[in-house]
Amino acid sequence: MSEKERRLLVTLSKKVQQQEETITQLVEIIAATNRRVTDISARQESLAGTS
């Protein structure tokens, strides 16, 4: 493997790692949003039942 290929491989590896971190963050954001939506929906149903 040439030095140029090695550098390219390192660069690509770093990009993949960054994308994995970004995906992880997005999944965490989606999970938190889903929890909030579920909580709000439950509260709304609770309030609708008391009216």
mmCIF entry with sequence, helices, sheets and N, C-alpha, C, O atoms, coordinates in Angstrom:
data_MODEL
# 
_entry.id   MODEL 
# 
_entity.id                         1 
_entity.type                       polymer 
_entity.pdbx_number_of_molecules   1 
# 
_entity_poly.entity_id                      1 
_entity_poly.type                           'polypeptide(L)' 
_entity_poly.nstd_linkage                   no 
_entity_poly.nstd_monomer                   no 
_entity_poly.pdbx_seq_one_letter_code       MSEKERRLLVTLSKKVQQQEETITQLVEIIAATNRRVTDISARQESLAGTS 
_entity_poly.pdbx_seq_one_letter_code_can   MSEKERRLLVTLSKKVQQQEETITQLVEIIAATNRRVTDISARQESLAGTS 
_entity_poly.pdbx_strand_id                 A 
# 
loop_
_entity_poly_seq.entity_id 
_entity_poly_seq.num 
_entity_poly_seq.mon_id 
_entity_poly_seq.hetero 
1 1  MET n 
1 2  SER n 
1 3  GLU n 
1 4  LYS n 
1 5  GLU n 
1 6  ARG n 
1 7  ARG n 
1 8  LEU n 
1 9  LEU n 
1 10 VAL n 
1 11 THR n 
1 12 LEU n 
1 13 SER n 
1 14 LYS n 
1 15 LYS n 
1 16 VAL n 
1 17 GLN n 
1 18 GLN n 
1 19 GLN n 
1 20 GLU n 
1 21 GLU n 
1 22 THR n 
1 23 ILE n 
1 24 THR n 
1 25 GLN n 
1 26 LEU n 
1 27 VAL n 
1 28 GLU n 
1 29 ILE n 
1 30 ILE n 
1 31 ALA n 
1 32 ALA n 
1 33 THR n 
1 34 ASN n 
1 35 ARG n 
1 36 ARG n 
1 37 VAL n 
1 38 THR n 
1 39 ASP n 
1 40 ILE n 
1 41 SER n 
1 42 ALA n 
1 43 ARG n 
1 44 GLN n 
1 45 GLU n 
1 46 SER n 
1 47 LEU n 
1 48 ALA n 
1 49 GLY n 
1 50 THR n 
1 51 SER n 
# 
_struct_asym.id          A 
_struct_asym.entity_id   1 
# 
_struct_conf.conf_type_id            HELX_P 
_struct_conf.id                      HELX_P1 
_struct_conf.pdbx_PDB_helix_id       AA1 
_struct_conf.beg_label_comp_id       GLU 
_struct_conf.beg_label_asym_id       A 
_struct_conf.beg_label_seq_id        3 
_struct_conf.pdbx_beg_PDB_ins_code   ? 
_struct_conf.end_label_comp_id       THR 
_struct_conf.end_label_asym_id       A 
_struct_conf.end_label_seq_id        50 
_struct_conf.pdbx_end_PDB_ins_code   ? 
_struct_conf.beg_auth_comp_id        GLU 
_struct_conf.beg_auth_asym_id        A 
_struct_conf.beg_auth_seq_id         3 
_struct_conf.end_auth_comp_id        THR 
_struct_conf.end_auth_asym_id        A 
_struct_conf.end_auth_seq_id         50 
_struct_conf.pdbx_PDB_helix_class    1 
_struct_conf.details                 ? 
_struct_conf.pdbx_PDB_helix_length   48 
# 
_struct_conf_type.id          HELX_P 
_struct_conf_type.criteria    ? 
_struct_conf_type.reference   ? 
# 
loop_
_atom_site.group_PDB 
_atom_site.id 
_atom_site.type_symbol 
_atom_site.label_atom_id 
_atom_site.label_alt_id 
_atom_site.label_comp_id 
_atom_site.label_asym_id 
_atom_site.label_entity_id 
_atom_site.label_seq_id 
_atom_site.pdbx_PDB_ins_code 
_atom_site.Cartn_x 
_atom_site.Cartn_y 
_atom_site.Cartn_z 
_atom_site.occupancy 
_atom_site.B_iso_or_equiv 
_atom_site.pdbx_formal_charge 
_atom_site.auth_seq_id 
_atom_site.auth_comp_id 
_atom_site.auth_asym_id 
_atom_site.auth_atom_id 
_atom_site.pdbx_PDB_model_num 
ATOM 1   N N  . MET A 1 1  ? 0.861   -1.170 0.000  1.00 0.00 ? 1  MET A N  1 
ATOM 2   C CA . MET A 1 1  ? 0.000   0.000  0.000  1.00 0.00 ? 1  MET A CA 1 
ATOM 3   C C  . MET A 1 1  ? 0.908   1.234  0.000  1.00 0.00 ? 1  MET A C  1 
ATOM 4   O O  . MET A 1 1  ? 1.850   1.336  0.786  1.00 0.00 ? 1  MET A O  1 
ATOM 5   N N  . SER A 1 2  ? 0.602   2.142  -0.884 1.00 0.00 ? 2  SER A N  1 
ATOM 6   C CA . SER A 1 2  ? 1.419   3.344  -0.980 1.00 0.00 ? 2  SER A CA 1 
ATOM 7   C C  . SER A 1 2  ? 1.049   4.336  0.129  1.00 0.00 ? 2  SER A C  1 
ATOM 8   O O  . SER A 1 2  ? 0.014   4.204  0.783  1.00 0.00 ? 2  SER A O  1 
ATOM 9   N N  . GLU A 1 3  ? 1.902   5.312  0.318  1.00 0.00 ? 3  GLU A N  1 
ATOM 10  C CA . GLU A 1 3  ? 1.651   6.352  1.331  1.00 0.00 ? 3  GLU A CA 1 
ATOM 11  C C  . GLU A 1 3  ? 0.377   7.129  0.998  1.00 0.00 ? 3  GLU A C  1 
ATOM 12  O O  . GLU A 1 3  ? -0.402  7.473  1.887  1.00 0.00 ? 3  GLU A O  1 
ATOM 13  N N  . LYS A 1 4  ? 0.178   7.398  -0.276 1.00 0.00 ? 4  LYS A N  1 
ATOM 14  C CA . LYS A 1 4  ? -1.031  8.128  -0.703 1.00 0.00 ? 4  LYS A CA 1 
ATOM 15  C C  . LYS A 1 4  ? -2.286  7.326  -0.367 1.00 0.00 ? 4  LYS A C  1 
ATOM 16  O O  . LYS A 1 4  ? -3.270  7.886  0.114  1.00 0.00 ? 4  LYS A O  1 
ATOM 17  N N  . GLU A 1 5  ? -2.255  6.027  -0.617 1.00 0.00 ? 5  GLU A N  1 
ATOM 18  C CA . GLU A 1 5  ? -3.399  5.176  -0.304 1.00 0.00 ? 5  GLU A CA 1 
ATOM 19  C C  . GLU A 1 5  ? -3.634  5.107  1.207  1.00 0.00 ? 5  GLU A C  1 
ATOM 20  O O  . GLU A 1 5  ? -4.774  5.099  1.671  1.00 0.00 ? 5  GLU A O  1 
ATOM 21  N N  . ARG A 1 6  ? -2.541  5.059  1.960  1.00 0.00 ? 6  ARG A N  1 
ATOM 22  C CA . ARG A 1 6  ? -2.647  5.026  3.412  1.00 0.00 ? 6  ARG A CA 1 
ATOM 23  C C  . ARG A 1 6  ? -3.312  6.295  3.946  1.00 0.00 ? 6  ARG A C  1 
ATOM 24  O O  . ARG A 1 6  ? -4.195  6.232  4.801  1.00 0.00 ? 6  ARG A O  1 
ATOM 25  N N  . ARG A 1 7  ? -2.879  7.442  3.430  1.00 0.00 ? 7  ARG A N  1 
ATOM 26  C CA . ARG A 1 7  ? -3.470  8.718  3.853  1.00 0.00 ? 7  ARG A CA 1 
ATOM 27  C C  . ARG A 1 7  ? -4.948  8.782  3.491  1.00 0.00 ? 7  ARG A C  1 
ATOM 28  O O  . ARG A 1 7  ? -5.765  9.265  4.276  1.00 0.00 ? 7  ARG A O  1 
ATOM 29  N N  . LEU A 1 8  ? -5.290  8.294  2.300  1.00 0.00 ? 8  LEU A N  1 
ATOM 30  C CA . LEU A 1 8  ? -6.686  8.280  1.870  1.00 0.00 ? 8  LEU A CA 1 
ATOM 31  C C  . LEU A 1 8  ? -7.511  7.390  2.797  1.00 0.00 ? 8  LEU A C  1 
ATOM 32  O O  . LEU A 1 8  ? -8.629  7.741  3.174  1.00 0.00 ? 8  LEU A O  1 
ATOM 33  N N  . LEU A 1 9  ? -6.956  6.249  3.157  1.00 0.00 ? 9  LEU A N  1 
ATOM 34  C CA . LEU A 1 9  ? -7.653  5.334  4.055  1.00 0.00 ? 9  LEU A CA 1 
ATOM 35  C C  . LEU A 1 9  ? -7.883  5.970  5.421  1.00 0.00 ? 9  LEU A C  1 
ATOM 36  O O  . LEU A 1 9  ? -8.962  5.817  5.995  1.00 0.00 ? 9  LEU A O  1 
ATOM 37  N N  . VAL A 1 10 ? -6.902  6.671  5.944  1.00 0.00 ? 10 VAL A N  1 
ATOM 38  C CA . VAL A 1 10 ? -7.042  7.358  7.234  1.00 0.00 ? 10 VAL A CA 1 
ATOM 39  C C  . VAL A 1 10 ? -8.113  8.444  7.132  1.00 0.00 ? 10 VAL A C  1 
ATOM 40  O O  . VAL A 1 10 ? -8.946  8.582  8.029  1.00 0.00 ? 10 VAL A O  1 
ATOM 41  N N  . THR A 1 11 ? -8.094  9.205  6.056  1.00 0.00 ? 11 THR A N  1 
ATOM 42  C CA . THR A 1 11 ? -9.080  10.260 5.844  1.00 0.00 ? 11 THR A CA 1 
ATOM 43  C C  . THR A 1 11 ? -10.495 9.685  5.774  1.00 0.00 ? 11 THR A C  1 
ATOM 44  O O  . THR A 1 11 ? -11.419 10.203 6.401  1.00 0.00 ? 11 THR A O  1 
ATOM 45  N N  . LEU A 1 12 ? -10.648 8.617  5.008  1.00 0.00 ? 12 LEU A N  1 
ATOM 46  C CA . LEU A 1 12 ? -11.962 7.992  4.888  1.00 0.00 ? 12 LEU A CA 1 
ATOM 47  C C  . LEU A 1 12 ? -12.419 7.416  6.220  1.00 0.00 ? 12 LEU A C  1 
ATOM 48  O O  . LEU A 1 12 ? -13.599 7.497  6.562  1.00 0.00 ? 12 LEU A O  1 
ATOM 49  N N  . SER A 1 13 ? -11.509 6.848  6.958  1.00 0.00 ? 13 SER A N  1 
ATOM 50  C CA . SER A 1 13 ? -11.834 6.291  8.269  1.00 0.00 ? 13 SER A CA 1 
ATOM 51  C C  . SER A 1 13 ? -12.329 7.386  9.211  1.00 0.00 ? 13 SER A C  1 
ATOM 52  O O  . SER A 1 13 ? -13.300 7.187  9.941  1.00 0.00 ? 13 SER A O  1 
ATOM 53  N N  . LYS A 1 14 ? -11.667 8.532  9.197  1.00 0.00 ? 14 LYS A N  1 
ATOM 54  C CA . LYS A 1 14 ? -12.092 9.661  10.041 1.00 0.00 ? 14 LYS A CA 1 
ATOM 55  C C  . LYS A 1 14 ? -13.477 10.151 9.636  1.00 0.00 ? 14 LYS A C  1 
ATOM 56  O O  . LYS A 1 14 ? -14.301 10.470 10.494 1.00 0.00 ? 14 LYS A O  1 
ATOM 57  N N  . LYS A 1 15 ? -13.733 10.212 8.333  1.00 0.00 ? 15 LYS A N  1 
ATOM 58  C CA . LYS A 1 15 ? -15.044 10.662 7.862  1.00 0.00 ? 15 LYS A CA 1 
ATOM 59  C C  . LYS A 1 15 ? -16.139 9.702  8.300  1.00 0.00 ? 15 LYS A C  1 
ATOM 60  O O  . LYS A 1 15 ? -17.214 10.132 8.720  1.00 0.00 ? 15 LYS A O  1 
ATOM 61  N N  . VAL A 1 16 ? -15.872 8.404  8.205  1.00 0.00 ? 16 VAL A N  1 
ATOM 62  C CA . VAL A 1 16 ? -16.860 7.412  8.631  1.00 0.00 ? 16 VAL A CA 1 
ATOM 63  C C  . VAL A 1 16 ? -17.116 7.555  10.128 1.00 0.00 ? 16 VAL A C  1 
ATOM 64  O O  . VAL A 1 16 ? -18.266 7.483  10.564 1.00 0.00 ? 16 VAL A O  1 
ATOM 65  N N  . GLN A 1 17 ? -16.069 7.754  10.920 1.00 0.00 ? 17 GLN A N  1 
ATOM 66  C CA . GLN A 1 17 ? -16.223 7.927  12.367 1.00 0.00 ? 17 GLN A CA 1 
ATOM 67  C C  . GLN A 1 17 ? -17.078 9.160  12.680 1.00 0.00 ? 17 GLN A C  1 
ATOM 68  O O  . GLN A 1 17 ? -17.951 9.110  13.546 1.00 0.00 ? 17 GLN A O  1 
ATOM 69  N N  . GLN A 1 18 ? -16.828 10.249 11.980 1.00 0.00 ? 18 GLN A N  1 
ATOM 70  C CA . GLN A 1 18 ? -17.610 11.464 12.188 1.00 0.00 ? 18 GLN A CA 1 
ATOM 71  C C  . GLN A 1 18 ? -19.078 11.226 11.827 1.00 0.00 ? 18 GLN A C  1 
ATOM 72  O O  . GLN A 1 18 ? -19.978 11.697 12.522 1.00 0.00 ? 18 GLN A O  1 
ATOM 73  N N  . GLN A 1 19 ? -19.310 10.496 10.741 1.00 0.00 ? 19 GLN A N  1 
ATOM 74  C CA . GLN A 1 19 ? -20.688 10.214 10.339 1.00 0.00 ? 19 GLN A CA 1 
ATOM 75  C C  . GLN A 1 19 ? -21.375 9.318  11.366 1.00 0.00 ? 19 GLN A C  1 
ATOM 76  O O  . GLN A 1 19 ? -22.558 9.501  11.651 1.00 0.00 ? 19 GLN A O  1 
ATOM 77  N N  . GLU A 1 20 ? -20.653 8.363  11.917 1.00 0.00 ? 20 GLU A N  1 
ATOM 78  C CA . GLU A 1 20 ? -21.223 7.503  12.952 1.00 0.00 ? 20 GLU A CA 1 
ATOM 79  C C  . GLU A 1 20 ? -21.617 8.331  14.178 1.00 0.00 ? 20 GLU A C  1 
ATOM 80  O O  . GLU A 1 20 ? -22.683 8.120  14.756 1.00 0.00 ? 20 GLU A O  1 
ATOM 81  N N  . GLU A 1 21 ? -20.765 9.260  14.567 1.00 0.00 ? 21 GLU A N  1 
ATOM 82  C CA . GLU A 1 21 ? -21.069 10.122 15.709 1.00 0.00 ? 21 GLU A CA 1 
ATOM 83  C C  . GLU A 1 21 ? -22.285 10.991 15.424 1.00 0.00 ? 21 GLU A C  1 
ATOM 84  O O  . GLU A 1 21 ? -23.137 11.179 16.293 1.00 0.00 ? 21 GLU A O  1 
ATOM 85  N N  . THR A 1 22 ? -22.368 11.518 14.215 1.00 0.00 ? 22 THR A N  1 
ATOM 86  C CA . THR A 1 22 ? -23.506 12.351 13.828 1.00 0.00 ? 22 THR A CA 1 
ATOM 87  C C  . THR A 1 22 ? -24.799 11.543 13.850 1.00 0.00 ? 22 THR A C  1 
ATOM 88  O O  . THR A 1 22 ? -25.824 12.016 14.341 1.00 0.00 ? 22 THR A O  1 
ATOM 89  N N  . ILE A 1 23 ? -24.751 10.334 13.323 1.00 0.00 ? 23 ILE A N  1 
ATOM 90  C CA . ILE A 1 23 ? -25.935 9.474  13.314 1.00 0.00 ? 23 ILE A CA 1 
ATOM 91  C C  . ILE A 1 23 ? -26.363 9.157  14.743 1.00 0.00 ? 23 ILE A C  1 
ATOM 92  O O  . ILE A 1 23 ? -27.555 9.173  15.050 1.00 0.00 ? 23 ILE A O  1 
ATOM 93  N N  . THR A 1 24 ? -25.412 8.873  15.606 1.00 0.00 ? 24 THR A N  1 
ATOM 94  C CA . THR A 1 24 ? -25.717 8.590  17.010 1.00 0.00 ? 24 THR A CA 1 
ATOM 95  C C  . THR A 1 24 ? -26.413 9.782  17.651 1.00 0.00 ? 24 THR A C  1 
ATOM 96  O O  . THR A 1 24 ? -27.406 9.615  18.360 1.00 0.00 ? 24 THR A O  1 
ATOM 97  N N  . GLN A 1 25 ? -25.905 10.975 17.409 1.00 0.00 ? 25 GLN A N  1 
ATOM 98  C CA . GLN A 1 25 ? -26.518 12.185 17.962 1.00 0.00 ? 25 GLN A CA 1 
ATOM 99  C C  . GLN A 1 25 ? -27.936 12.370 17.430 1.00 0.00 ? 25 GLN A C  1 
ATOM 100 O O  . GLN A 1 25 ? -28.841 12.724 18.185 1.00 0.00 ? 25 GLN A O  1 
ATOM 101 N N  . LEU A 1 26 ? -28.133 12.134 16.138 1.00 0.00 ? 26 LEU A N  1 
ATOM 102 C CA . LEU A 1 26 ? -29.459 12.290 15.546 1.00 0.00 ? 26 LEU A CA 1 
ATOM 103 C C  . LEU A 1 26 ? -30.453 11.284 16.124 1.00 0.00 ? 26 LEU A C  1 
ATOM 104 O O  . LEU A 1 26 ? -31.606 11.624 16.385 1.00 0.00 ? 26 LEU A O  1 
ATOM 105 N N  . VAL A 1 27 ? -30.001 10.047 16.322 1.00 0.00 ? 27 VAL A N  1 
ATOM 106 C CA . VAL A 1 27 ? -30.871 9.034  16.914 1.00 0.00 ? 27 VAL A CA 1 
ATOM 107 C C  . VAL A 1 27 ? -31.255 9.437  18.335 1.00 0.00 ? 27 VAL A C  1 
ATOM 108 O O  . VAL A 1 27 ? -32.402 9.250  18.742 1.00 0.00 ? 27 VAL A O  1 
ATOM 109 N N  . GLU A 1 28 ? -30.307 9.988  19.093 1.00 0.00 ? 28 GLU A N  1 
ATOM 110 C CA . GLU A 1 28 ? -30.602 10.453 20.454 1.00 0.00 ? 28 GLU A CA 1 
ATOM 111 C C  . GLU A 1 28 ? -31.606 11.600 20.437 1.00 0.00 ? 28 GLU A C  1 
ATOM 112 O O  . GLU A 1 28 ? -32.498 11.656 21.283 1.00 0.00 ? 28 GLU A O  1 
ATOM 113 N N  . ILE A 1 29 ? -31.466 12.515 19.480 1.00 0.00 ? 29 ILE A N  1 
ATOM 114 C CA . ILE A 1 29 ? -32.400 13.635 19.350 1.00 0.00 ? 29 ILE A CA 1 
ATOM 115 C C  . ILE A 1 29 ? -33.796 13.118 19.013 1.00 0.00 ? 29 ILE A C  1 
ATOM 116 O O  . ILE A 1 29 ? -34.788 13.578 19.578 1.00 0.00 ? 29 ILE A O  1 
ATOM 117 N N  . ILE A 1 30 ? -33.868 12.166 18.094 1.00 0.00 ? 30 ILE A N  1 
ATOM 118 C CA . ILE A 1 30 ? -35.165 11.591 17.711 1.00 0.00 ? 30 ILE A CA 1 
ATOM 119 C C  . ILE A 1 30 ? -35.807 10.898 18.898 1.00 0.00 ? 30 ILE A C  1 
ATOM 120 O O  . ILE A 1 30 ? -37.009 11.038 19.125 1.00 0.00 ? 30 ILE A O  1 
ATOM 121 N N  . ALA A 1 31 ? -35.015 10.151 19.658 1.00 0.00 ? 31 ALA A N  1 
ATOM 122 C CA . ALA A 1 31 ? -35.556 9.450  20.833 1.00 0.00 ? 31 ALA A CA 1 
ATOM 123 C C  . ALA A 1 31 ? -36.100 10.448 21.850 1.00 0.00 ? 31 ALA A C  1 
ATOM 124 O O  . ALA A 1 31 ? -37.183 10.246 22.400 1.00 0.00 ? 31 ALA A O  1 
ATOM 125 N N  . ALA A 1 32 ? -35.360 11.520 22.102 1.00 0.00 ? 32 ALA A N  1 
ATOM 126 C CA . ALA A 1 32 ? -35.821 12.534 23.056 1.00 0.00 ? 32 ALA A CA 1 
ATOM 127 C C  . ALA A 1 32 ? -37.097 13.205 22.548 1.00 0.00 ? 32 ALA A C  1 
ATOM 128 O O  . ALA A 1 32 ? -38.016 13.458 23.328 1.00 0.00 ? 32 ALA A O  1 
ATOM 129 N N  . THR A 1 33 ? -37.157 13.487 21.272 1.00 0.00 ? 33 THR A N  1 
ATOM 130 C CA . THR A 1 33 ? -38.347 14.103 20.681 1.00 0.00 ? 33 THR A CA 1 
ATOM 131 C C  . THR A 1 33 ? -39.547 13.170 20.793 1.00 0.00 ? 33 THR A C  1 
ATOM 132 O O  . THR A 1 33 ? -40.652 13.601 21.125 1.00 0.00 ? 33 THR A O  1 
ATOM 133 N N  . ASN A 1 34 ? -39.323 11.897 20.515 1.00 0.00 ? 34 ASN A N  1 
ATOM 134 C CA . ASN A 1 34 ? -40.422 10.925 20.630 1.00 0.00 ? 34 ASN A CA 1 
ATOM 135 C C  . ASN A 1 34 ? -40.927 10.835 22.067 1.00 0.00 ? 34 ASN A C  1 
ATOM 136 O O  . ASN A 1 34 ? -42.132 10.725 22.293 1.00 0.00 ? 34 ASN A O  1 
ATOM 137 N N  . ARG A 1 35 ? -40.015 10.881 23.041 1.00 0.00 ? 35 ARG A N  1 
ATOM 138 C CA . ARG A 1 35 ? -40.447 10.852 24.446 1.00 0.00 ? 35 ARG A CA 1 
ATOM 139 C C  . ARG A 1 35 ? -41.300 12.074 24.760 1.00 0.00 ? 35 ARG A C  1 
ATOM 140 O O  . ARG A 1 35 ? -42.329 11.954 25.426 1.00 0.00 ? 35 ARG A O  1 
ATOM 141 N N  . ARG A 1 36 ? -40.888 13.245 24.290 1.00 0.00 ? 36 ARG A N  1 
ATOM 142 C CA . ARG A 1 36 ? -41.659 14.465 24.537 1.00 0.00 ? 36 ARG A CA 1 
ATOM 143 C C  . ARG A 1 36 ? -43.042 14.384 23.896 1.00 0.00 ? 36 ARG A C  1 
ATOM 144 O O  . ARG A 1 36 ? -44.044 14.750 24.510 1.00 0.00 ? 36 ARG A O  1 
ATOM 145 N N  . VAL A 1 37 ? -43.084 13.907 22.669 1.00 0.00 ? 37 VAL A N  1 
ATOM 146 C CA . VAL A 1 37 ? -44.367 13.788 21.968 1.00 0.00 ? 37 VAL A CA 1 
ATOM 147 C C  . VAL A 1 37 ? -45.277 12.824 22.716 1.00 0.00 ? 37 VAL A C  1 
ATOM 148 O O  . VAL A 1 37 ? -46.471 13.083 22.867 1.00 0.00 ? 37 VAL A O  1 
ATOM 149 N N  . THR A 1 38 ? -44.716 11.715 23.184 1.00 0.00 ? 38 THR A N  1 
ATOM 150 C CA . THR A 1 38 ? -45.507 10.744 23.942 1.00 0.00 ? 38 THR A CA 1 
ATOM 151 C C  . THR A 1 38 ? -46.039 11.369 25.229 1.00 0.00 ? 38 THR A C  1 
ATOM 152 O O  . THR A 1 38 ? -47.204 11.178 25.576 1.00 0.00 ? 38 THR A O  1 
ATOM 153 N N  . ASP A 1 39 ? -45.192 12.112 25.936 1.00 0.00 ? 39 ASP A N  1 
ATOM 154 C CA . ASP A 1 39 ? -45.625 12.776 27.167 1.00 0.00 ? 39 ASP A CA 1 
ATOM 155 C C  . ASP A 1 39 ? -46.726 13.799 26.898 1.00 0.00 ? 39 ASP A C  1 
ATOM 156 O O  . ASP A 1 39 ? -47.732 13.842 27.606 1.00 0.00 ? 39 ASP A O  1 
ATOM 157 N N  . ILE A 1 40 ? -46.530 14.609 25.885 1.00 0.00 ? 40 ILE A N  1 
ATOM 158 C CA . ILE A 1 40 ? -47.523 15.635 25.548 1.00 0.00 ? 40 ILE A CA 1 
ATOM 159 C C  . ILE A 1 40 ? -48.836 14.979 25.133 1.00 0.00 ? 40 ILE A C  1 
ATOM 160 O O  . ILE A 1 40 ? -49.913 15.432 25.520 1.00 0.00 ? 40 ILE A O  1 
ATOM 161 N N  . SER A 1 41 ? -48.742 13.928 24.355 1.00 0.00 ? 41 SER A N  1 
ATOM 162 C CA . SER A 1 41 ? -49.943 13.222 23.914 1.00 0.00 ? 41 SER A CA 1 
ATOM 163 C C  . SER A 1 41 ? -50.692 12.631 25.106 1.00 0.00 ? 41 SER A C  1 
ATOM 164 O O  . SER A 1 41 ? -51.919 12.711 25.169 1.00 0.00 ? 41 SER A O  1 
ATOM 165 N N  . ALA A 1 42 ? -49.970 12.045 26.037 1.00 0.00 ? 42 ALA A N  1 
ATOM 166 C CA . ALA A 1 42 ? -50.596 11.467 27.227 1.00 0.00 ? 42 ALA A CA 1 
ATOM 167 C C  . ALA A 1 42 ? -51.269 12.549 28.061 1.00 0.00 ? 42 ALA A C  1 
ATOM 168 O O  . ALA A 1 42 ? -52.382 12.358 28.551 1.00 0.00 ? 42 ALA A O  1 
ATOM 169 N N  . ARG A 1 43 ? -50.592 13.693 28.223 1.00 0.00 ? 43 ARG A N  1 
ATOM 170 C CA . ARG A 1 43 ? -51.186 14.800 28.981 1.00 0.00 ? 43 ARG A CA 1 
ATOM 171 C C  . ARG A 1 43 ? -52.439 15.318 28.296 1.00 0.00 ? 43 ARG A C  1 
ATOM 172 O O  . ARG A 1 43 ? -53.437 15.619 28.950 1.00 0.00 ? 43 ARG A O  1 
ATOM 173 N N  . GLN A 1 44 ? -52.381 15.419 26.972 1.00 0.00 ? 44 GLN A N  1 
ATOM 174 C CA . GLN A 1 44 ? -53.523 15.920 26.218 1.00 0.00 ? 44 GLN A CA 1 
ATOM 175 C C  . GLN A 1 44 ? -54.714 14.971 26.362 1.00 0.00 ? 44 GLN A C  1 
ATOM 176 O O  . GLN A 1 44 ? -55.848 15.413 26.545 1.00 0.00 ? 44 GLN A O  1 
ATOM 177 N N  . GLU A 1 45 ? -54.450 13.672 26.277 1.00 0.00 ? 45 GLU A N  1 
ATOM 178 C CA . GLU A 1 45 ? -55.517 12.696 26.429 1.00 0.00 ? 45 GLU A CA 1 
ATOM 179 C C  . GLU A 1 45 ? -56.091 12.757 27.847 1.00 0.00 ? 45 GLU A C  1 
ATOM 180 O O  . GLU A 1 45 ? -57.297 12.615 28.047 1.00 0.00 ? 45 GLU A O  1 
ATOM 181 N N  . SER A 1 46 ? -55.222 12.968 28.809 1.00 0.00 ? 46 SER A N  1 
ATOM 182 C CA . SER A 1 46 ? -55.653 13.075 30.199 1.00 0.00 ? 46 SER A CA 1 
ATOM 183 C C  . SER A 1 46 ? -56.548 14.295 30.392 1.00 0.00 ? 46 SER A C  1 
ATOM 184 O O  . SER A 1 46 ? -57.580 14.221 31.058 1.00 0.00 ? 46 SER A O  1 
ATOM 185 N N  . LEU A 1 47 ? -56.149 15.394 29.816 1.00 0.00 ? 47 LEU A N  1 
ATOM 186 C CA . LEU A 1 47 ? -56.949 16.617 29.935 1.00 0.00 ? 47 LEU A CA 1 
ATOM 187 C C  . LEU A 1 47 ? -58.272 16.489 29.183 1.00 0.00 ? 47 LEU A C  1 
ATOM 188 O O  . LEU A 1 47 ? -59.298 16.990 29.643 1.00 0.00 ? 47 LEU A O  1 
ATOM 189 N N  . ALA A 1 48 ? -58.253 15.830 28.045 1.00 0.00 ? 48 ALA A N  1 
ATOM 190 C CA . ALA A 1 48 ? -59.477 15.646 27.266 1.00 0.00 ? 48 ALA A CA 1 
ATOM 191 C C  . ALA A 1 48 ? -60.454 14.758 28.031 1.00 0.00 ? 48 ALA A C  1 
ATOM 192 O O  . ALA A 1 48 ? -61.668 14.920 27.908 1.00 0.00 ? 48 ALA A O  1 
ATOM 193 N N  . GLY A 1 49 ? -59.936 13.830 28.813 1.00 0.00 ? 49 GLY A N  1 
ATOM 194 C CA . GLY A 1 49 ? -60.786 12.933 29.585 1.00 0.00 ? 49 GLY A CA 1 
ATOM 195 C C  . GLY A 1 49 ? -61.420 13.603 30.776 1.00 0.00 ? 49 GLY A C  1 
ATOM 196 O O  . GLY A 1 49 ? -62.446 13.135 31.269 1.00 0.00 ? 49 GLY A O  1 
ATOM 197 N N  . THR A 1 50 ? -60.837 14.689 31.255 1.00 0.00 ? 50 THR A N  1 
ATOM 198 C CA . THR A 1 50 ? -61.363 15.380 32.441 1.00 0.00 ? 50 THR A CA 1 
ATOM 199 C C  . THR A 1 50 ? -62.338 16.476 32.077 1.00 0.00 ? 50 THR A C  1 
ATOM 200 O O  . THR A 1 50 ? -62.973 17.047 32.963 1.00 0.00 ? 50 THR A O  1 
ATOM 201 N N  . SER A 1 51 ? -62.474 16.782 30.820 1.00 0.00 ? 51 SER A N  1 
ATOM 202 C CA . SER A 1 51 ? -63.375 17.874 30.413 1.00 0.00 ? 51 SER A CA 1 
ATOM 203 C C  . SER A 1 51 ? -64.811 17.449 30.412 1.00 0.00 ? 51 SER A C  1 
ATOM 204 O O  . SER A 1 51 ? -65.691 18.248 30.094 1.00 0.00 ? 51 SER A O  1 
# 
